[in-house]
């Protein structure tokens, strides 16, 4: 079962401002990346449900995180239905992220007070997600639904909305400034963080440094 409540996860996402998004079929690579992110200051990490037997990798990562990486909240992404949601909750997911809005997923997560972050592309979807209990709403793909201008427009009539864009977010001051100036709760970031050279065993220290730099930029922007 989840170690952290949805409120604890939502607050951690806001505090750090970034949720790394990652998948790899190799367990040891995943452990190395997870440890580097934890060492770099990440508090919430999204492993994506992609590829055959992804749940088996996640199960091992969940055990590893709970035993070795104190304070790290491990969530699952790319989930599309309630059945898969239940599977990952049984494996210890601390939060569930989806590219779509699925009401059955909301019910499954809400029963256990686990954060559910559905993918939305319009103000109507965002409002519906919040009605269903979403603390943090994902917009996906962030750059395609309108980018920072979309977030700013949504925050006009819905200043209470907590938005996490994923897709089109880069670890640069210029890009991150545009998102946080628009009012995002946090950002999801994947391929822009995890280049192939940093995933190799010899790239560990550089990956830790890249994570630290990205979080430092976000902290600077928010202060």
Residue pairs with C-beta under 8 A, 6 or more apart in sequence:
1 89
1 90
1 92
1 112
2 89
2 92
2 93
2 94
2 95
2 112
2 113
2 114
3 66
3 73
3 92
3 94
4 12
4 73
4 94
4 95
5 113
5 114
5 115
6 95
6 109
6 113
6 114
6 115
6 116
6 135
7 135
8 73
9 44
9 73
9 75
9 94
9 95
9 115
9 135
10 115
10 135
10 136
10 162
10 185
12 43
12 44
12 73
13 19
13 43
13 44
13 136
13 164
13 185
13 186
14 162
14 185
14 186
15 43
16 41
16 42
16 43
16 44
16 186
16 215
16 218
17 180
17 186
17 187
17 215
17 218
17 219
17 222
18 42
18 186
18 187
18 188
18 189
18 214
18 215
18 218
19 42
19 44
19 45
19 46
19 75
19 164
19 166
19 186
19 187
19 188
19 189
20 33
20 37
20 42
20 45
20 46
20 188
20 189
20 190
20 193
20 194
20 211
21 46
21 48
21 77
21 166
21 188
21 189
21 190
22 30
22 33
22 45
22 46
22 47
22 48
22 190
22 193
22 194
23 47
23 48
23 49
23 50
23 51
23 54
23 78
24 30
24 33
24 199
25 51
25 57
27 57
27 60
27 61
29 199
30 47
30 57
30 61
31 61
31 64
32 199
32 201
32 204
33 194
33 199
33 207
34 45
34 61
34 64
34 65
34 69
34 72
34 74
35 68
35 69
36 204
36 207
36 208
36 211
37 45
37 72
37 207
37 211
38 45
38 65
38 69
38 71
38 72
39 208
39 211
40 207
40 208
40 209
40 210
40 211
40 212
40 215
41 211
41 212
41 215
42 72
42 211
42 215
43 71
43 72
43 73
44 72
44 73
44 75
44 94
44 95
44 186
45 65
45 72
45 73
45 74
45 75
46 75
46 76
46 77
46 95
46 97
46 188
47 54
47 57
47 58
47 61
47 74
47 75
47 76
47 77
48 54
48 76
48 77
48 78
48 190
49 55
49 58
49 76
49 77
49 78
49 79
49 84
49 88
50 78
55 87
55 88
55 91
58 74
58 76
58 88
58 91
58 93
59 91
59 92
61 74
62 74
62 91
62 92
62 93
63 92
65 72
65 74
66 92
73 94
73 95
74 92
74 93
74 94
75 93
75 94
75 95
75 96
75 97
75 115
76 88
76 93
76 95
76 96
76 97
77 96
77 97
77 98
78 97
78 98
78 99
79 85
79 88
79 96
79 97
79 98
79 105
80 98
80 99
80 100
80 102
81 102
81 104
81 105
82 102
82 104
82 105
82 107
82 108
85 96
85 105
85 108
85 109
85 116
86 108
88 96
89 96
89 108
89 109
89 112
89 114
93 114
94 114
94 115
95 114
95 115
95 116
95 117
96 105
96 109
96 114
96 115
96 116
96 117
97 117
97 119
97 138
97 166
97 188
98 105
98 116
98 117
98 118
98 119
98 138
99 119
99 138
99 140
100 118
100 119
101 118
101 119
101 120
101 125
101 128
101 129
101 132
102 118
103 132
105 116
105 118
106 116
106 118
106 129
106 132
106 133
106 134
109 115
109 116
109 133
110 116
110 132
110 133
115 135
115 136
116 133
116 134
117 134
117 135
117 136
117 137
117 138
117 164
118 125
118 129
118 132
118 134
118 137
118 138
119 138
119 139
119 140
120 126
120 128
120 129
120 137
120 138
120 139
120 140
121 139
121 140
121 145
122 145
123 153
123 154
123 157
123 158
126 137
126 139
126 154
126 158
126 161
126 163
127 158
129 137
130 137
130 160
130 161
135 162
136 162
136 163
136 164
136 185
136 186
137 161
137 162
137 163
137 164
138 163
138 164
138 165
138 166
138 188
139 145
139 150
139 151
139 163
139 164
139 165
139 166
140 165
140 166
140 167
141 166
141 167
141 168
142 165
142 166
142 167
142 168
142 169
142 179
142 187
142 188
143 165
143 167
143 168
143 169
144 167
144 168
146 153
147 165
147 168
147 178
148 178
148 179
148 181
148 182
148 184
149 182
151 163
151 165
151 179
151 182
151 183
151 184
152 182
152 183
154 161
154 163
155 161
155 163
155 182
155 183
159 183
162 185
163 183
163 184
163 185
164 184
164 185
164 186
164 187
164 188
165 179
165 184
165 187
165 188
166 187
166 188
166 189
166 190
167 188
169 175
169 176
169 179
169 187
169 188
169 189
169 192
170 176
170 189
170 192
171 189
171 192
171 193
171 210
171 213
171 214
171 217
172 217
173 217
173 220
173 221
176 187
176 214
176 217
176 218
176 221
177 221
179 187
180 187
180 218
180 221
180 222
181 221
187 218
189 214
193 210
193 211
193 214
194 207
197 203
197 206
198 206
198 207
198 210
199 207
